[in-house]
């Protein structure tokens, strides 16, 4: 249980830094032990959303035109 709490603290720290891959990794670690952990599910949802948004921004970024 304490390792789960530690992973949730790491997820919170990564969240504060907007390190979405770190958040996702920590959330997945917690969910391996407790697949219904509310906080881990919320962290995972936010991380997946932001990673998808980041990917979409990269794909739709206009190409730079030469001067």
C-alpha positions in Angstrom: 0.0 0.0 0.0 2.8 2.5 0.8 4.4 1.9 -2.6 1.1 2.8 -4.2 0.9 6.0 -2.2 4.5 6.8 -3.2 3.6 6.2 -6.9 0.6 8.5 -6.5 2.9 11.2 -5.1 5.3 10.7 -8.0 2.3 11.0 -10.4 1.3 14.3 -8.7 4.8 15.6 -9.0 5.0 14.7 -12.7 1.5 16.2 -13.1 2.7 19.5 -11.6 5.6 19.4 -14.2 3.2 18.5 -17.0 5.3 15.3 -17.6 2.4 13.3 -19.1 4.5 10.2 -19.8 5.7 10.2 -16.2 2.1 10.6 -14.9 1.0 7.7 -17.2 3.8 5.5 -16.0 3.1 6.0 -12.3 -0.7 5.6 -12.8 -0.2 2.4 -14.6 2.1 1.1 -11.8 -0.6 1.8 -9.2 -3.3 0.2 -11.5 -1.3 -3.0 -11.7 -2.0 -3.6 -8.0 -5.4 -1.9 -7.7 -7.3 -1.6 -11.0 -10.0 0.5 -9.4 -7.9 3.1 -7.7 -9.8 6.4 -8.3 -6.8 8.7 -8.2 -4.7 6.6 -10.5 -7.6 6.4 -13.0 -8.0 10.2 -13.0 -4.2 10.7 -13.4 -4.2 8.2 -16.3 -7.2 9.9 -18.0 -5.6 13.3 -17.8 -2.3 12.0 -19.0 -3.8 10.2 -22.0 -5.9 13.2 -22.9 -2.9 15.6 -22.8 -0.6 13.2 -24.7 -3.3 12.9 -27.4 -3.7 16.7 -27.5 0.1 17.1 -27.7 0.2 14.6 -30.6 -2.6 16.4 -32.4 -0.9 19.8 -32.1 2.3 18.3 -33.6 0.4 16.8 -36.5 -1.5 20.0 -37.3 1.3 22.5 -36.8 1.6 24.5 -39.9 4.7 24.1 -42.0 7.1 26.9 -41.9 7.4 28.7 -45.2 10.8 29.9 -46.5 11.2 33.6 -46.7 
